């Protein structure tokens, strides 16, 4: 046997033992034997560097140091899940699914929802090439060097895998491993970590990958995206991923009926406490991938999946004081300032009281003993008051009538839960909040400029809106507290560089109420430039996919304000991007403007995703359900029978894939 053959044989043997130990939990050799074989391989690789391989088991020890994590755009967006907290909400979701699919039988895959840090792994020709954090769903941080150290992440796959795909999962820290880490920290005189989830997420951003290698992290996989995938259902996808070498939790179950789904929930609501990992619920997914495509996505979440959350952990504490915060839109949020209490692994000192109605509903008062839980396991909220412990001198809470920042009388529109401060141009938190939103990562992402600096610049009278950022000078900045010459230069250069940020992110940065990043993208794509958007009517805006009456009204109101138009004109003069680029406009037309399409069935010449993109690229709107406003139904094989029946009843034309392609070509 040659040296090269011996090295490759050792690698194959160690990969197999690694898989048996970390993925299957059924080792066939001792730790000592494994370590001896690994040392033998390391010695051979060091003596023969020409045979080095990035997927070798020896590469898992880490050592790479990453000073700055590169931002990477996800080829396939990572959506968040809608949550439900009751059986009734789950049944309502099922009804919506059945209505959209139109007459087909649906079964479900149930998977435990592990509490970790989301990750997307890219494989090409069976080898791990990249690991990227979820980030904002559109882009995340490249943490490949750290991911390579996690033993349950295969560096090379086995079996009949696709040539390229992304697989999604959670990086988790087992409870026992977390306890051992904290025991070591306490013995070393260090503060213990608060909870496994945050520690796992923080581990991915450690600069030294050898430190990550020392932590007992695991990767649990649950979903694959890509093209030419050789499976047709969610459950088959999990089986395939397991065959290729991924650690896929065995708890997943294929449920034929809703009754089986409920049994799964009931079982794991109790058994989850015996798991080696933290979990906060169950994810229920439509099993058929074709049906998943048919259901599609909302602006934020897949319609084909729902996270059922187990009852949240509660804690009891004292409400010391109610204060009021003013957001960038002028919305007033009452905040409960609490006696510090440990809840679900974190210390809670504040909780949202949402609005005046919630305060009245709970009859909550300062000095009350309250029950606090984490809504969705993230945001603390007060769920009840222990009236038996209410002080005798308790005074009912009176909601404020004037803005706590500028004193302006608050307003509350009919049908809205929150009070608002209308002093948009004179209320300090609204002014600085809008500027902070404008410079945020998802908007203009101005390097060298943070929230504290914005507050300082406003306090010193140097800025009063986000357009003022573009006329700042180094001489103005240098006298400011903690502003050295290098810091001033970085800020000026960061502002100058932001003129290259694309139109959709500038539009998001303007801070129009209800216009999040997804809506901003849809508006930019539909109107191409700011001038066309500024003159659009509410009715025209509602023709854009995902744009409803509330968003349309808000956009119209924003552009009707003269001060907003003036600021936009200033930003235009400073060179910001207020139209799509030629590359973005390539292939886009208005051929289908004003028309709404429903896509149903399986297609041969183009994928469903491409078909929907063609509709939007040509100015049309894609809807998930048939109504009197539907212009055409594009039907492929296996179209839902009830959809066809409804289209025929309403007289909606049903066209084939070929007829649609002829329509746009």
TITIDREN-30592 format. One line per field, with one value per residue (C-alpha): residue in three letters; chain; x, y, z. Coordinates in steps of 0.02 Angstrom, whole numbers. Layout:
! TITIDREN-30592
residuo <- (ALA/...)
cadena <- (A/...)
px <- (X/...)
py <- (Y/...)
pz <- (Z/...)
END
This chain:
! TITIDREN-30592
residuo <- (UNK/UNK/UNK/UNK/UNK/UNK/UNK/UNK/UNK/UNK/UNK/UNK/UNK/UNK/UNK/UNK/UNK/UNK/UNK/UNK/UNK/UNK/UNK/UNK/UNK/UNK/UNK/UNK/UNK/UNK/UNK/UNK/UNK/UNK/UNK/UNK/UNK/UNK/UNK/UNK/UNK/UNK/UNK/UNK/UNK/UNK/UNK/UNK/UNK/UNK/UNK/UNK/UNK/UNK/UNK/UNK/UNK/UNK/UNK/UNK/UNK/UNK/UNK/UNK/UNK/UNK/UNK/UNK/UNK/UNK/UNK/UNK/UNK/UNK/UNK/UNK/UNK/UNK/UNK/UNK/UNK/UNK/UNK/UNK/UNK/UNK/UNK/UNK/UNK/UNK/UNK/UNK/UNK/UNK/UNK/UNK/UNK/UNK/UNK/UNK/UNK/UNK/UNK/UNK/UNK/UNK/UNK/UNK/UNK/UNK/UNK/UNK/UNK/UNK/UNK/UNK/UNK/UNK/UNK/UNK/UNK/UNK/UNK/UNK/UNK/UNK/UNK/UNK/UNK/UNK/UNK/UNK/UNK/UNK/UNK/UNK/UNK/UNK/UNK/UNK/UNK/UNK/UNK/UNK/UNK/UNK/UNK/UNK/UNK/UNK/UNK/UNK/UNK/UNK/UNK/UNK/UNK/UNK/UNK/UNK/UNK/UNK/UNK/UNK/UNK/UNK/UNK/UNK/UNK/UNK/UNK/UNK/UNK/UNK/UNK/UNK/UNK/UNK/UNK/UNK/UNK/UNK/UNK/UNK/UNK/UNK/UNK/UNK/UNK/UNK/UNK/UNK/UNK/UNK/UNK/UNK/UNK/UNK/UNK/UNK/UNK/UNK/UNK/UNK/UNK/UNK/UNK/UNK/UNK/UNK/UNK/UNK/UNK/UNK/UNK/UNK/UNK/UNK/UNK/UNK/UNK/UNK/UNK/UNK/UNK/UNK/UNK/UNK/UNK/UNK/UNK/UNK/UNK/UNK/UNK/UNK/UNK/UNK/UNK/UNK/UNK/UNK/UNK/UNK/UNK/UNK/UNK/UNK/UNK/UNK/UNK/UNK/UNK/UNK/UNK/UNK/UNK/UNK/UNK/UNK/UNK/UNK/UNK/UNK/UNK/UNK/UNK/UNK/UNK/UNK/UNK/UNK/UNK/UNK/UNK/UNK/UNK/UNK/UNK/UNK/UNK/UNK/UNK/UNK/UNK/UNK/UNK/UNK/UNK/UNK/UNK/UNK/UNK/UNK/UNK/UNK/UNK/UNK/UNK/UNK/UNK/UNK/UNK/UNK/UNK/UNK/UNK/UNK/UNK/UNK/UNK/UNK/UNK/UNK/UNK/UNK/UNK/UNK/UNK/UNK/UNK/UNK/UNK/UNK/UNK/UNK/UNK/UNK/UNK/UNK/UNK/UNK/UNK/UNK/UNK/UNK/UNK/UNK/UNK/UNK/UNK/UNK/UNK/UNK/UNK/UNK/UNK/UNK/UNK/UNK/UNK/UNK/UNK/UNK/UNK/UNK/UNK/UNK/UNK/UNK/UNK/UNK/UNK/UNK/UNK/UNK/UNK/UNK/UNK/UNK/UNK/UNK/UNK/UNK/UNK/UNK/UNK/UNK/UNK/UNK/UNK/UNK/UNK/UNK/UNK/UNK/UNK/UNK/UNK/UNK/UNK/UNK/UNK/UNK/UNK/UNK/UNK/UNK/UNK/UNK/UNK/UNK/UNK/UNK/UNK/UNK/UNK/UNK/UNK/UNK/UNK/UNK/UNK/UNK/UNK/UNK/UNK/UNK/UNK/UNK/UNK/UNK/UNK/UNK/UNK/UNK/UNK/UNK/UNK/UNK/UNK/UNK/UNK/UNK/UNK/UNK/UNK/UNK/UNK/UNK/UNK/UNK/UNK/UNK/UNK/UNK/UNK/UNK/UNK/UNK/UNK/UNK/UNK/UNK/UNK/UNK/UNK/UNK/UNK/UNK/UNK/UNK/UNK/UNK/UNK/UNK/UNK/UNK/UNK/UNK/UNK/UNK/UNK/UNK/UNK/UNK/UNK/UNK/UNK/UNK/UNK/UNK/UNK/UNK/UNK/UNK/UNK/UNK/UNK/UNK/UNK/UNK/UNK/UNK/UNK/UNK/UNK/UNK/UNK/UNK/UNK/UNK/UNK/UNK/UNK/UNK/UNK/UNK/UNK/UNK/UNK/UNK/UNK/UNK/UNK/UNK/UNK/UNK/UNK/UNK/UNK/UNK/UNK/UNK/UNK/UNK/UNK/UNK/UNK/UNK/UNK/UNK/UNK/UNK/UNK/UNK/UNK/UNK/UNK/UNK/UNK/UNK/UNK/UNK/UNK/UNK/UNK/UNK/UNK/UNK/UNK/UNK/UNK/UNK/UNK/UNK/UNK/UNK/UNK/UNK/UNK/UNK/UNK/UNK/UNK/UNK/UNK/UNK/UNK/UNK/UNK/UNK/UNK/UNK/UNK/UNK/UNK/UNK/UNK/UNK/UNK/UNK/UNK/UNK/UNK/UNK/UNK/UNK/UNK/UNK/UNK/UNK/UNK/UNK/UNK/UNK/UNK/UNK/UNK/UNK/UNK/UNK/UNK/UNK/UNK/UNK/UNK/UNK/UNK/UNK/UNK/UNK/UNK/UNK/UNK/UNK/UNK/UNK/UNK/UNK/UNK/UNK/UNK/UNK/UNK/UNK/UNK/UNK/UNK/UNK/UNK/UNK/UNK/UNK/UNK/UNK/UNK/UNK/UNK/UNK/UNK/UNK/UNK/UNK/UNK/UNK/UNK/UNK/UNK/UNK/UNK/UNK/UNK/UNK/UNK/UNK/UNK/UNK/UNK/UNK/UNK/UNK/UNK/UNK/UNK)
cadena <- (A/A/A/A/A/A/A/A/A/A/A/A/A/A/A/A/A/A/A/A/A/A/A/A/A/A/A/A/A/A/A/A/A/A/A/A/A/A/A/A/A/A/A/A/A/A/A/A/A/A/A/A/A/A/A/A/A/A/A/A/A/A/A/A/A/A/A/A/A/A/A/A/A/A/A/A/A/A/A/A/A/A/A/A/A/A/A/A/A/A/A/A/A/A/A/A/A/A/A/A/A/A/A/A/A/A/A/A/A/A/A/A/A/A/A/A/A/A/A/A/A/A/A/A/A/A/A/A/A/A/A/A/A/A/A/A/A/A/A/A/A/A/A/A/A/A/A/A/A/A/A/A/A/A/A/A/A/A/A/A/A/A/A/A/A/A/A/A/A/A/A/A/A/A/A/A/A/A/A/A/A/A/A/A/A/A/A/A/A/A/A/A/A/A/A/A/A/A/A/A/A/A/A/A/A/A/A/A/A/A/A/A/A/A/A/A/A/A/A/A/A/A/A/A/A/A/A/A/A/A/A/A/A/A/A/A/A/A/A/A/A/A/A/A/A/A/A/A/A/A/A/A/A/A/A/A/A/A/A/A/A/A/A/A/A/A/A/A/A/A/A/A/A/A/A/A/A/A/A/A/A/A/A/A/A/A/A/A/A/A/A/A/A/A/A/A/A/A/A/A/A/A/A/A/A/A/A/A/A/A/A/A/A/A/A/A/A/A/A/A/A/A/A/A/A/A/A/A/A/A/A/A/A/A/A/A/A/A/A/A/A/A/A/A/A/A/A/A/A/A/A/A/A/A/A/A/A/A/A/A/A/A/A/A/A/A/A/A/A/A/A/A/A/A/A/A/A/A/A/A/A/A/A/A/A/A/A/A/A/A/A/A/A/A/A/A/A/A/A/A/A/A/A/A/A/A/A/A/A/A/A/A/A/A/A/A/A/A/A/A/A/A/A/A/A/A/A/A/A/A/A/A/A/A/A/A/A/A/A/A/A/A/A/A/A/A/A/A/A/A/A/A/A/A/A/A/A/A/A/A/A/A/A/A/A/A/A/A/A/A/A/A/A/A/A/A/A/A/A/A/A/A/A/A/A/A/A/A/A/A/A/A/A/A/A/A/A/A/A/A/A/A/A/A/A/A/A/A/A/A/A/A/A/A/A/A/A/A/A/A/A/A/A/A/A/A/A/A/A/A/A/A/A/A/A/A/A/A/A/A/A/A/A/A/A/A/A/A/A/A/A/A/A/A/A/A/A/A/A/A/A/A/A/A/A/A/A/A/A/A/A/A/A/A/A/A/A/A/A/A/A/A/A/A/A/A/A/A/A/A/A/A/A/A/A/A/A/A/A/A/A/A/A/A/A/A/A/A/A/A/A/A/A/A/A/A/A/A/A/A/A/A/A/A/A/A/A/A/A/A/A/A/A/A/A/A/A/A/A/A/A/A/A/A/A/A/A/A/A/A/A/A/A/A/A/A/A/A/A/A/A/A/A/A/A)
px <- (0/70/77/-66/-173/-136/-185/-348/-389/-362/-473/-613/-600/-599/-746/-846/-801/-838/-1010/-1048/-996/-1067/-1215/-1274/-1217/-1157/-965/-873/-699/-639/-595/-413/-409/-489/-362/-216/-278/-305/-127/-61/-154/-93/86/69/-11/125/259/168/86/57/-87/-177/-368/-487/-611/-486/-541/-383/-455/-584/-463/-477/-342/-403/-425/-561/-551/-702/-841/-886/-1069/-1142/-1309/-1412/-1446/-1612/-1689/-1704/-1882/-1944/-2092/-2264/-2300/-2455/-2488/-2649/-2728/-2862/-2732/-2656/-2826/-2859/-2691/-2740/-2904/-2809/-2691/-2835/-2926/-2775/-2734/-2912/-2971/-2811/-2777/-2637/-2521/-2392/-2215/-2192/-2018/-1957/-1907/-1733/-1675/-1511/-1430/-1493/-1365/-1360/-1230/-1185/-1119/-1045/-999/-1022/-903/-942/-895/-982/-1075/-1177/-1279/-1462/-1429/-1583/-1641/-1574/-1391/-1284/-1104/-984/-930/-862/-700/-798/-927/-788/-742/-915/-900/-1080/-1061/-999/-855/-883/-1047/-1086/-1222/-1326/-1322/-1361/-1213/-1257/-1380/-1404/-1455/-1527/-1521/-1486/-1318/-1357/-1263/-1318/-1377/-1243/-1104/-1168/-1167/-986/-932/-1010/-932/-760/-795/-850/-696/-589/-674/-771/-956/-1061/-1148/-1334/-1410/-1363/-1444/-1352/-1189/-1209/-1244/-1096/-982/-1012/-940/-782/-631/-520/-592/-485/-591/-749/-675/-664/-851/-970/-1078/-1191/-1284/-1462/-1526/-1706/-1723/-1642/-1657/-1590/-1634/-1644/-1669/-1708/-1855/-2036/-2082/-2017/-2005/-1908/-1793/-1751/-1717/-1603/-1507/-1478/-1412/-1290/-1213/-1308/-1371/-1560/-1660/-1755/-1905/-1978/-2140/-2252/-2432/-2577/-2709/-2726/-2768/-2595/-2517/-2606/-2544/-2366/-2385/-2455/-2317/-2172/-2247/-2200/-2054/-1957/-1894/-1796/-1708/-1521/-1557/-1669/-1827/-1970/-2100/-2145/-2136/-2281/-2248/-2352/-2262/-2278/-2147/-2264/-2398/-2267/-2231/-2417/-2439/-2288/-2238/-2302/-2185/-2098/-2148/-2189/-2376/-2338/-2260/-2310/-2215/-2321/-2244/-2254/-2317/-2185/-2091/-2158/-2081/-2155/-2088/-2137/-2185/-2087/-2135/-2222/-2126/-2165/-2055/-2073/-2030/-1968/-2146/-2212/-2292/-2299/-2253/-2284/-2143/-2150/-1990/-1975/-1880/-1745/-1794/-1715/-1826/-1783/-1597/-1592/-1614/-1773/-1790/-1914/-2068/-2183/-2359/-2405/-2541/-2675/-2801/-2682/-2652/-2840/-2873/-2747/-2791/-2604/-2530/-2361/-2317/-2414/-2347/-2349/-2323/-2198/-2164/-2067/-2187/-2120/-1978/-1898/-1990/-2041/-2223/-2336/-2478/-2568/-2574/-2583/-2724/-2709/-2541/-2593/-2542/-2685/-2635/-2630/-2678/-2756/-2643/-2690/-2620/-2521/-2605/-2449/-2286/-2156/-2019/-2092/-2255/-2367/-2544/-2556/-2676/-2757/-2837/-3000/-2964/-2782/-2718/-2574/-2566/-2453/-2357/-2398/-2247/-2146/-2023/-1998/-1997/-1815/-1837/-1934/-1800/-1652/-1751/-1781/-1597/-1544/-1662/-1590/-1410/-1455/-1380/-1533/-1546/-1393/-1275/-1161/-994/-923/-1093/-1192/-1344/-1243/-1155/-1324/-1385/-1226/-1238/-1420/-1383/-1244/-1363/-1266/-1409/-1597/-1641/-1550/-1512/-1404/-1281/-1220/-1162/-1062/-879/-726/-703/-878/-845/-670/-721/-851/-826/-738/-718/-536/-472/-483/-661/-713/-635/-721/-890/-870/-809/-950/-1081/-1000/-997/-1183/-1231/-1200/-1333/-1472/-1641/-1742/-1633/-1638/-1828/-1831/-1716/-1839/-1939/-2113/-2231/-2273/-2141/-2020/-1877/-1985/-2120/-1985/-1915/-2087/-2123/-1953/-1979/-2156/-2121/-1938/-1900/-1950/-2036/-2162/-2192/-2220/-2368/-2448/-2626/-2683/-2783/-2632/-2521/-2643/-2617/-2438/-2414/-2427/-2480/-2642/-2748/-2651/-2480/-2547/-2623/-2461/-2356/-2473/-2476/-2285/-2260/-2398/-2293/-2194/-2049/-2027/-2022/-1895/-1781/-1793/-1745/-1594/-1543/-1557/-1436/-1314/-1316/-1417/-1495/-1679/-1708/-1670/-1508/-1503/-1457/-1610/-1722/-1660/-1804/-1938/-2093/-2268/-2354/-2454/-2481/-2647/-2673/-2678/-2628/-2652/-2527/-2580/-2512/-2347/-2257/-2135/-2043/-2015/-2021/-2160/-2035/-1980/-2160/-2205/-2048/-2100/-2269/-2191/-2052/-2187/-2286/-2416/-2469/-2465/-2605/-2624/-2814/-2943/-3066/-3168/-3011/-2909/-2867/-2799/-2765/-2605/-2637/-2514/-2537/-2627/-2717/-2828/-3007/-3091/-2983/-3040/-3220/-3205/-3121/-3258/-3393/-3319/-3282/-3094/-2994/-2883/-2727/-2588/-2402/-2376/-2516/-2440/-2266/-2343/-2431/-2266/-2163)
py <- (0/170/318/403/246/226/408/389/224/303/450/334/232/386/466/308/299/485/458/310/406/581/548/371/370/190/187/26/75/159/344/293/189/333/458/343/325/513/546/422/514/684/624/554/717/823/715/715/888/857/740/872/872/1003/865/762/717/805/973/970/1031/1210/1342/1464/1641/1749/1935/1988/1871/1901/1937/1811/1824/1664/1587/1527/1641/1576/1613/1623/1518/1574/1522/1448/1424/1323/1172/1290/1395/1236/1178/1350/1336/1165/1236/1374/1244/1135/1285/1343/1167/1145/969/868/752/819/730/808/785/832/878/941/1124/1128/1287/1334/1446/1426/1380/1352/1230/1224/1063/1045/874/801/918/1056/1222/1350/1376/1536/1599/1643/1830/1925/1782/1865/1865/1801/1782/1655/1546/1400/1385/1363/1245/1128/1093/1023/833/798/906/792/867/738/648/470/401/475/660/804/896/1055/1097/1194/1104/1198/1156/1211/1220/1162/1138/980/1010/897/981/1152/1099/1039/1201/1301/1188/1224/1412/1416/1315/1443/1587/1642/1685/1541/1556/1596/1465/1337/1429/1594/1502/1401/1559/1649/1501/1523/1699/1657/1718/1569/1407/1301/1369/1317/1142/1126/1153/1003/1082/977/1011/944/956/978/1047/1048/1176/1167/1100/921/848/662/655/712/736/814/645/567/719/682/498/546/673/537/419/551/567/708/703/707/685/520/600/660/572/560/594/547/642/793/675/596/770/807/643/692/861/783/652/775/907/785/688/843/859/696/756/793/961/1110/1116/1239/1161/1059/1111/1041/1038/988/829/840/954/985/1045/1152/1237/1260/1344/1458/1595/1753/1901/1819/1637/1478/1442/1256/1253/1308/1306/1247/1317/1226/1323/1450/1449/1574/1669/1776/1949/2126/2267/2416/2550/2578/2688/2738/2727/2824/2730/2804/2803/2893/2736/2735/2571/2552/2455/2359/2386/2230/2165/2061/1878/1727/1662/1529/1555/1745/1884/1983/2162/2233/2172/2250/2296/2325/2459/2542/2403/2270/2372/2392/2208/2151/2296/2300/2423/2473/2365/2214/2036/1976/1817/1841/1725/1736/1755/1639/1603/1770/1927/1938/1980/1992/1865/1890/1980/1895/2000/1912/1998/2172/2309/2391/2566/2511/2648/2606/2642/2795/2789/2945/3079/3172/3116/3080/3156/3313/3340/3336/3271/3090/3028/2859/2817/2721/2535/2549/2483/2603/2787/2897/3057/3161/3277/3184/3324/3388/3234/3182/2991/2995/3101/2996/2834/2871/2910/2753/2651/2734/2683/2507/2351/2305/2482/2588/2497/2648/2593/2699/2763/2686/2729/2818/2927/2973/3028/3132/3214/3260/3326/3437/3506/3434/3328/3339/3209/3074/3190/3295/3150/3185/3362/3323/3375/3312/3482/3470/3296/3317/3421/3292/3181/3014/3065/3043/3087/2906/2888/3049/2989/2820/2904/3022/2881/2766/2897/2926/2739/2720/2805/2635/2546/2479/2563/2434/2457/2647/2634/2525/2650/2794/2722/2722/2645/2461/2454/2319/2252/2126/2254/2379/2249/2217/2404/2436/2294/2349/2535/2531/2706/2826/2950/2821/2762/2939/2968/2796/2792/2678/2572/2551/2503/2369/2281/2241/2068/2070/2255/2282/2434/2481/2480/2570/2708/2729/2745/2875/2975/2972/3045/3174/3255/3398/3378/3197/3244/3381/3258/3134/3272/3313/3129/3124/3271/3177/3031/2896/2758/2791/2674/2494/2464/2415/2239/2230/2299/2174/2063/2162/2226/2290/2160/2088/2249/2252/2063/1935/1753/1594/1456/1276/1104/1033/1109/1037/1179/1296/1270/1346/1470/1526/1540/1654/1757/1776/1843/1971/2018/2063/2170/2042/1990/1811/1758/1596/1585/1610/1754/1868/1977/1834/1866/1693/1524/1446/1259/1116/931/882/1048/1045/991/1120/1258/1208/1203/1378/1450/1378/1445/1622/1615/1636/1583/1430/1431/1304/1327/1349/1478/1578/1576/1634/1773/1848/1810)
pz <- (0/-51/71/-23/-14/172/206/108/195/367/319/262/422/535/443/471/656/675/596/710/866/837/722/759/943/921/924/877/941/1100/1112/1138/978/881/948/903/724/712/772/645/506/568/565/388/325/404/323/155/133/-53/-2/106/95/168/211/311/491/552/496/636/771/709/719/586/655/576/620/518/462/280/242/118/27/43/-127/-54/77/256/310/489/549/603/783/864/1049/1048/964/893/801/730/665/588/498/431/364/271/197/136/64/-36/-99/-156/-123/-102/44/154/274/388/450/633/695/862/864/939/1025/943/812/633/502/313/247/62/-15/-189/-259/-86/5/130/50/160/324/344/492/466/487/429/317/160/210/353/413/338/486/385/484/646/569/510/691/735/731/678/521/381/282/144/105/53/-61/-202/-154/-277/-354/-258/-120/42/201/349/533/710/798/975/1138/1229/1407/1484/1383/1434/1618/1605/1522/1664/1795/1721/1716/1898/1949/1856/1947/1791/1775/1705/1537/1547/1430/1295/1150/1172/1206/1044/944/1023/984/798/805/902/803/847/776/894/1038/946/924/1114/1135/1121/985/876/714/692/513/454/277/104/-36/-212/-384/-451/-278/-280/-159/-161/22/182/269/125/130/312/271/125/230/360/225/163/337/421/601/581/742/747/834/667/622/469/523/410/509/621/764/745/747/912/986/936/1023/1182/1190/1168/1282/1421/1347/1293/1471/1446/1287/1284/1199/1238/1133/1136/1022/869/687/584/396/246/192/2/-77/-224/-103/-14/-181/-212/-42/-62/60/142/157/306/324/227/220/228/402/576/741/886/1045/1210/1359/1406/1570/1698/1843/1983/2023/2075/1955/2021/1895/1727/1605/1425/1271/1109/949/784/715/870/941/1131/1217/1404/1488/1652/1754/1859/2008/1922/1901/1813/1673/1543/1568/1563/1691/1655/1717/1591/1499/1371/1424/1240/1253/1359/1325/1393/1551/1576/1540/1672/1789/1818/1944/2012/2162/2096/2106/1925/1824/1682/1536/1375/1229/1095/1217/1170/1225/1409/1441/1593/1583/1748/1915/2085/2160/2328/2352/2295/2421/2517/2456/2272/2147/1976/1827/1724/1549/1502/1396/1337/1257/1393/1282/1204/1299/1143/1172/1116/983/957/790/784/767/825/990/1017/1061/953/974/818/840/708/669/848/960/993/1000/836/751/811/789/604/577/671/562/405/450/511/434/331/263/219/339/363/431/573/627/770/876/1011/882/806/978/1001/829/860/1035/964/832/684/614/619/486/389/242/358/372/195/231/389/384/474/556/632/701/775/929/982/1134/1093/911/858/684/624/689/601/438/450/478/330/218/275/232/61/23/63/-100/-182/-78/-194/-211/-113/42/28/16/173/259/232/376/298/424/388/248/304/200/105/62/9/-113/-187/-206/-285/-408/-451/-475/-531/-462/-324/-440/-500/-322/-256/-372/-352/-284/-144/-267/-380/-234/-178/-344/-291/-212/-21/-16/77/118/275/189/35/141/240/81/6/169/180/6/30/167/90/213/160/-24/15/106/-39/-162/-52/-49/-238/-250/-137/-261/-171/-277/-307/-454/-498/-592/-776/-721/-607/-743/-873/-928/-835/-925/-889/-999/-854/-756/-665/-685/-545/-569/-468/-505/-473/-517/-579/-730/-858/-946/-799/-611/-509/-435/-609/-665/-519/-552/-734/-678/-560/-684/-808/-686/-631/-457/-389/-271/-174/-188/-325/-309/-421/-438/-516/-700/-746/-668/-737/-722/-729/-698/-536/-515/-360/-406/-294/-370/-544/-484/-409/-564/-675/-559/-562/-748/-723/-878/-849/-957/-981/-953/-1142/-1154/-1012/-1090/-1254/-1158/-1096/-1251)
END
